[in-house]
Amino acid sequence: MTRTPSTDEWGIDATWLDALDEEHQVAEATIERLREVIGTPPADLEDRAPIVARPGDVLEVDEAEVTLEDGSSRQVDGELPEDFPLGYHWLQAPGGPRRRLIVSPGRCWLPDERAWGWAVQLYATRSRGSWGIGDLADLRAVREMAAGQGAGFVLINPLHAVAPTPQQEASPYLPATRRFRNPVYLRVEEAPGADAVDLDAETGHALSDGELIDRDAVWARKREVLRRVFDAAGRDDPAFPEWWWYQGQKLQDWATWCALADVHGPDWHAWPEELRDPRSGAVGDFVAEHERDVAFHAWLQWALHLQLERATEGMTVIQDLPIGVAGGGADAWTWQDVLAQGASVGAPPDAFNSQGQDWGSPPLVPWQLRAADYEPFVESIRATMAGAGGLRIDHVMGLFRLWWVPAGESAADGAYVRYPAEDLLDIVALESSRAQAVVVGEDLGTVEEGVREAMAEHGILSYRLLWFEEEAPAAWPETAMAAITTHDLPTVAGLWTGADLEEQRERGTGTDEELERGRTSLLEKLPGVRRNARPDTAVKRAHELLAQAPSLLLSATLDDAVGERRRPNMPGTTDRPNWSLPLPVTVEDLPAHPLLQTVARTLAEGLEGS
């Protein structure tokens, strides 16, 4: 792992620099707490940890036999030949342990041509056919609209699954798993076997009548109908068991966890003790007794697989990878030895949040991740990237270091823990190369020296925002995705009208002085717009500026394109319906929306003129 002079053998940094380059000392008590959480790696870890290399690299082992992924074998003697196949292999040196050998190209796949596209909060993007929430059929419609406008990609919020229980987690960034998707996004009418039962679609459509997205009501309705479909005809297609078998143990574990959560609740820590071990005999007995329930949850993933294929066909859909998972969820249950017990991931105090942030996800223990042959990371990257041609890594700085907050402490009382960044970046590059998927790293906020340089070396695009950058878009880097805002920041219309400022005041996210100063600094990013101009004029101007960026990808939000004044999420609020605000325009009406047409035309013309 990358170390600084202040990094100890546990990977904990004793000091850290804030956004103003001021150094802070970590309390000794925090360091001691985190050392206990991390634990001490075995003495022979370096002898059996995976080797991550590139063709042509010199290895730290002499002559050894490598069993390749395809079952064939090759001899290597101190150096990997330039023609050595990429992939996940096994190396056996005489007298030594068998070790995983991961051979990476070192750089992510990148498209040949520049493109613009839409950033979409899928849950908010409802059509007249939706059951209260945007779904994969709606994504298909947006993709078709985008293709007709000349767009080259769609960027979507994380679609990862949450617990299947009644109280649905609203945040897409706190899933139960990063390997499987949320069945709330299924279009019920298109599920396999749906024509065999009375769906009562009108009752489903009525769920869209509310002003907010009611995930609990939507999931309750969809689940009840989907279970009837499954019981009547859904599992009859012979393609389903074949697909299930191909997914292997990881899908079995997910479906088992879901069935257990249905009975015992969404936090595995609260289950009967004998069920907390995924490999226990009690879990095996439960599966045998609840075979149809387990199969139902696996079948939901098959239906999602089929619908996602249709939704993304013919266009790059960049999927979002959250920084972590819920501590009581399926991945935490499956990988409980690799995830830290007694700490969570967050961020130190900064200009945007003076108290720091605690995101609630347990971090991966670096040495345990290596001891697990990086498999939890590999599976998460691969599953999120699968079938759609793109990946956005939330808080990409977490591949280098993460802010760990000891349980029970404030977010300000944490410390940075280092990760084996070079290995993780090479794994991302290998998965990107195999999937022909572009990778964007969300490098916003406090970014330490060397991170963006390492991203560039590995072909990972930076993420540049009009609201954040000091330079005009024309000066932004080519190896980037350029955008105006994100789900956590004001929309253009919200900023311009003052509606976002007013809501921040109501929610108490800062003092009046802080909020006014923040709004003023963002308004300065929109030169050449009269202060009495209409919001649509400000939106158009913002995208004219964005179109000047030479970046490989230009991204505009649907929220901005329809003049929405509310941001999807306002960090630091607990009484706001975050992640539950529908777009004010239905999917069917998007293509003819005048402002959306203007934004699309502005970005398309910007690319043509570059």
N, C-alpha and C positions, 0 to 999 in steps of 0.2 A: 504494500500500500504506500501511497505518497505520504511522506512525513515532513513535518517542519521541525525546527529545533525544539519546539515546545511540545511535540507529540511523544507520549510515553509508549511503552510496549503494548498497551491495550488499544492503542490508536486514538487516545483521548488528547485533545489539544488543551494545554493549560491556559492559553490566552487566545483571544480572537479580536479581529478588527471590525469595527462597525462601518456603516456607509460613509462616515466622515473620516475614515482611517484612524480613528482613535482606538487605542488598545485597551482591552478589558481583561482582567484576571479572573479565572474561574475559581470559585471557592473550593478549598481542599475537601470539604465535606461532599460536594457534588462529585468530585473526581473519585472519592472513595466509594460513594454509592454506585457510580457507573461501573467501576472496576468489578464490584460484586455482581452486578447484572450481567456484564460481559463474560466474566469467568476467565479461567486460564486455559489456553489451548494446549492440547497434548504435545509432549516433547517431540514427537515424530511427525508433526503436522507438515513441516516443510518437505519431508521425504515422501509424503503420500498425497499432498494437495495437487489439484489439477495443474497441468502445464498449459498455458495459453501462448501460442506462438504463431508465426507467419512463415510461409514458404521462404526458405533461405536463411532462417534464423539459426543461430548456434544454440544447441540445447545443453543443459547442465548435466546431461547423462551421456555415458559412452554408448557403445553398441547396444541396441535394444530392438526388440520385435514389437511392431505396431500392428494391432488388429484394427483394420479399417471398418467403417460403418457397414460396408457391403459384405463383410465377412472375410475378405481377402487379407493378406498380411504383407508387410514390407519391413525390411531391415533399415534402421537408421543408425548412423555412426557419428554422433556429435553435432550433426547439422541436418536440417530438413532440406531436401532437394527443392529446387525452384518449382518443380512440377508436382510437388506433394499435394494430394487432394485436400480440399477444404472440408471441414466437418468435425464431428465428435468421435474420436477414436480412443483406443486403449493402448497404453505403452507398458511394456514389461521389460525391465532391465534385469540382467542376471543377478540373482540374490536380493533384488529389491521388490517393493510392493507394486502391485498393478495400479497404474495411475491414468486418469483421464487426460487425453491430449486433445486440446481444442485448437484447431488450425483455422485461422481467420485471414481474410484478405486485408484486414486493417483499415479498410475504408468502406463506408456505406455506399449503396447504389444511389445514383443521382440521375434525374431525367435530363434529356438532351436539350429540352426547350423550356423557356420560362412559361409560367401559367398564372392565371388568377382563379380564385374560387370563393365559395361561400363558407363561412363558419356558422354552424347550425347547432342550436340547442334542440336536439331531436324531440325531447319530451314536450317542448313548447310549440312544436311545429305541427299543429293539428289540422286535419282536413274534415270535410263533412262525413267522411267514412270512419274517422277515428272513434275509439271508445274512451274518450276523456283524456287521452294523452297521445302525443305524436308517436308513430310506430314505424316499422320497417317498410310498410307500403308507402307511408308518407315520405320516408327517405328516398324511396325509388322515384317518387314524383318530383322531389327536389332535384335529384340527380338528373332526371330527364329534362327539367327546366334549365338546369345549369349547362347541360350539354348543348341545348338549343341556343343558349346565349354565348357559347364559345368558351365557357369556363373549363378548366382542366382538372379541378379537384373539388371535393367537399371535405371540410374539417368538422368532425362531430364530437360532442361531449362523450365521456366514457360510457360505454354500454354495459359495463360489468354488472354481474348479478349481486343482489343483496339477499338477505334472509327472506325465505318465502312466507314469513309469518305476517299477521295482520298489520302491525305497525311498521309500515314501509319506510326505510331510510330514504330521505329525499336527496341527500347530496350524492352526486355521481362520483365524488372523490373519496368516499368512504365505503367501498364495496365489501362484500363478504369474500369475494374471490377476484383475482385478476386473470383467471383462466377461462371463465365462462360468462355468458351474457344473461341479461335480465329479461325474463319472459314477459315482463310487462310491456315490452316493445313488440310483441307479436301482433300481427293482424289476424284476429281470430278466424275470420272467414277464409283465410288462406292457409290455415293449419292443415296438415295431412289428415284426411278423413272428416273434415268439418261439414261436408255435405250430408253426413249420415245422421245428424241430429238437428233439432230445432234450436238455432242459436239465439233467437229473440234479439236480433241485432238492434232493433229500435231502442230497447232498454240500454244497450251498450252505448249507442249514439247519444242518448240523453245525458250521459256522463260529461259531455262536452258543454253542457249548458251553464255550468258554474263559472264564476269569474276566476277561480284558481284551479290548478290541477290537484285533484284529490286522489293521491296514489293509493291510499287505503281502499277507497271505494272502487277504483279502477281495478286494482289487483284482485280484490274479492270477487268482482264480477267475472273478470277474465279467467281467474283460476277455476271458478265453479264450472264455467262453460267448457274450458279446455279439458278439464278432467272428464266431463261427460263425453267429449270428442274422443279422448284417449281410450276410455272404457268401451266405447261403442265400436270404434274402427281404427283409431289412431295407431295402435301398435301392430296392426295386421300387415302393414307394408313390410315385406322382407328386407327392404333396404335399411330399415331402422336397426334391427339387431346387428346387422353387419357393420353399420357405422358405429354403433355403440361398442362393439368388440374392438374395432380399430382404434377407438379413443383410449382404451386401456384403463389402467388403474386410476388415473387422474379423474376421469368422469365417474367411475364407480365411487370414488371418495366423495366427489361433489354431490352426487345423487343421494348417497348414504347420509351425508351431513344434513341435506335438506329434509330428508324423511325424519331424521332424529330431531331437527329443529322444530318440525311440525308438532312433535309430541312433547319435547322438553324445553322448547324456547330457543331463541337465536344466539345465546351465549354458551359455548360449550363448557366454560368454567363452572356453570351452574348445573350441569347435567350430573346424574349419578356417577360416582367415581369410576365405576367399571366401564362407562361409555366414553370416557375422556381420551382413551387411547384408541386411535383408529384401527389398530391391528389386534385389539383384544378379542377374546372369544365372545364376550357379551355383545360386541358390535356385530360380529358374525351371526350370532343368534338373532339379533334384531333384524338384520337384513333378510334372513330366512323367513322371519315372521311377517315382514312388511315388503315382500318382493314386488307387489304391484305399485306400491307407493314409491319405492326406489326407481322402478322402471318409468313411472310417470315423470319424475324430475329429469331423468336421462332423455326421455322423449321430448320434453320441452326444449332441451338443448339441440336436439336434431331438427326440430321445427325452426328454431332460430337460425341454425346453420343454413337451411334451405332458403329462408326468407332473406338472410343477409346476402347470400350469393346473388339473388335476384336484384336486391336493392343496389348493389355496388357494381353490377355488371357493366363493363365498358368504361369505367371511370375510377380514378384514384380516390379513395375515401380514406382520409387520414384519421385514424382512431387514436384516442387519448389514453395514455397509461398513467393512472394515479400514482402518487408517491408511495402509497401503502394500502393496507387493508384493515378492516375492523378486527379488533383484538379477539372478539368472540366468534369470528366467522370461520368459514370453511378452510381457507388457506392457513389461518392461524392454528386451526385444529390439526390439519395435516402436517404442518411444518413447525409444530410448537417447540421443537428442539433448536430450530434455526432462528426463530423470532425471539426478541428479548422479552422477558417477563419482568415488568417493573419499570418500564420506561416507554415513552412515546415520542413520536417525531413532531418537530415544530420548527419555529424560526425565532432568532433572537430579536430583541427590540430594534426597531429601525424607524425611519422617517414616517412610515405609513402606519405603524402600530407600536406605540411607546411601551406596551406591556409584553411584547413578543407574542408568539402564537403557539398553540398546542393543537395539533391536527388529530390527535387521538389514535394514530396508528402505531402499533409496535414496530420498531425497526428491526431489520435483519442484523444479526450479530456477524460482523465481518469474517471472523475466523470460522464460525459455524457455517457460513455460506460457502467458504472455500472447502471445508470438510465435506459438505454436501455436493461437491463437484459443480457448484453454481447452478444446480438444477432448478431451484425455485425461481431464480432470475431468468434462466433460459426459457422456462415454461411460460412465465408471465409475458416476456417480450414476444415470444412466438405466437402465443394465443391472441394477444391484442393486435398484432400485425396481420394475422391470418386473413387471407382472401380479399384484402381491400387495397393493398398497395401503398400504405403510408402509416406512420407512427409519429405521434407527438408525445414526448416524454415530459410529463409534468415535473417541474423543479429538477431539471437535469443536473443541477449542482449536487444533488443527492448521490450521484454516482461517484463523487469525489469525497464529500463529507456530508454528514447530517447532524442537525442540531437535536440532541437527545435531551429530553426533559424527564428527570426522575419522577416516578409516581408520587403524587401528592404535593409536588412542588409547583411553583409558578413557572410559566414559560421563560421568564427572564433568568431563572436559576438553572440553566442548562449548560451544555458544553457541546462542542463539535467532536464527532467521532469520525475517523478517517476510514475510507473504503479502498479496495484494490481497483482504482479507477481504470488503469490501463487494461486490465483483464476484462472489466465490464464493458468498456467501450469496444474492445475487439469482439466480444460476444454480440453486441448490438450490430456491429459491422457484418459479422457472419450471417446473422438472421436477416438483415437487410439485403445482403447480396443474394441469399437464397430465395427470398420472397420478391425480389425486385421492388423493394419498398423504400420510398424516401423517408428520412428520419429528421424530425425537427426537435430541437432541445429547447424547452422553455427556460431561458436563462435570464429571468427578470429578478429584480431586487439586488441583494448584495451578492456579487459574483467575484470570487477571489481571483487573483492573478493566475493565469495559466489555464483556466477552465475553457475560455473561448478559443484559445490557441489549440488546445487538445481536441475540442470539438471540430475545429476546422481541419485538423490533421486527419481526423477520422471520417470526414465527409458528413458530419451532422450539422444541419442548418441552425443558425442562430435565430432568435425570435425578437424582432424589433418592432416597437410600438411608437406611434406618433405621440402618445401621452407621456412616454418615458424618455425618448431620445432628445439630447441637446441639439444635435445637428439636424438639418432639414433632410427629408427623405431622399433627396437626390444624392446625398453623401453617405447613405447607408451601404453596408456591404452587399455584394452580389450573393454570397453564400448565406442567405437568410430567408426566412419567411417574414414579410413586412405586413403590418396590420395597424389599425388605429387604436383599438381597445381590446379588452378581454372580458370574460364573464364577470370578473371581480371589479371592473372599473366602470366609470360612467359611460353611457352611450353619448353620441354626439348631441342628439336632441335633448337628453337629460342634462348635459352640461350647459348647453347653449341657453335653454329656457330657465335654468336655475332649479328645475324640478328635482334633480339629484341632490343638489345642495340642501334644499328644503327637507328632503327625506332624511338626509344624514343628520340634520339638526333634530328632526323628530325622533330619530333612533338613538341620538346621543353618541355618535361615533367620534366626536371631537369637539373642541371648543369652537365658538363662532369664529374666532380669529384664525385658528388652524384651518377650518373649513373654507373660509373666504380666501385665505392665502392659497390653498390648494386649487380652488376653482380658478383664481386669477392666473396661476401658473399654467393651467391647462388651456385657458382661453388664448394665451399667448402663442399656443401651437397652431392657431387658426388665423394667420395674418391675412389681411385683405378682405375681411368680411365686416360689413357695417354692424354696429352693435344692435341696431334695430331690425336687422335682417330676419327673415323667417327661418325657423329651424331647418327646413328643407335646403335652404341656401347654404347653411353651415355644413350640413351633411354632404352636399355636392362639393363644396370647397375642400373638406377633409379628404374626400376620395380623389380629388384632383391632385392634392399633395401626395397622397399615397401612390398614385399612378406614376409619379416621378421617380420612385425608388427603383434602382437597378436590380433589386433582389430577385432571386430565382422564382419565388412564390409571393403573390400578393393576395391577402385574405381580407374579405369584408364580411361583417356580421349581418345576418338577416335582420337583427334588431335595429341596427343603424339604417338598413335599407328600407325599412317600413316606418322610420321615424319614432320608434319606441323610446319612451323617456325613462323607463325603469330598467336598471341593470339586472341581469339574472340573479346575481348574488351580491350581497353587501357584507363583506367580512366584518366580524366583530358584533354582529347582530344576532339575537336569539328570538326576537319577537316579530321577525319579518318572514313572509312566506318565500324564503330563498328557494331557488330551483323549482318553483311551482307557479311561475307567471307565464301564461300562454301568450304567444304572439297575437297581436290584435288583428292579424290578417290570416285567413285560412290558406292552406296550401293551394287550393284551386284558384284563389285570387292573386297569388303572388306574381305570376308571369305578367299580368296586366297592370300591376301597381306602378304608377308613374315614377315615384322616387326610386324604386328598385330598378326599374328600367334605366334610369339615369345613372345610377351607381354602376350597373353592369356595363353600360356603354362607355362610361368614363374609364374603367379599368381595362376594358378590351382595347380601347383606342390608345391608352397609355402603353400597352404592350406592343401594339402595332407600330407606334411611333418611336420605339426605342431602338 
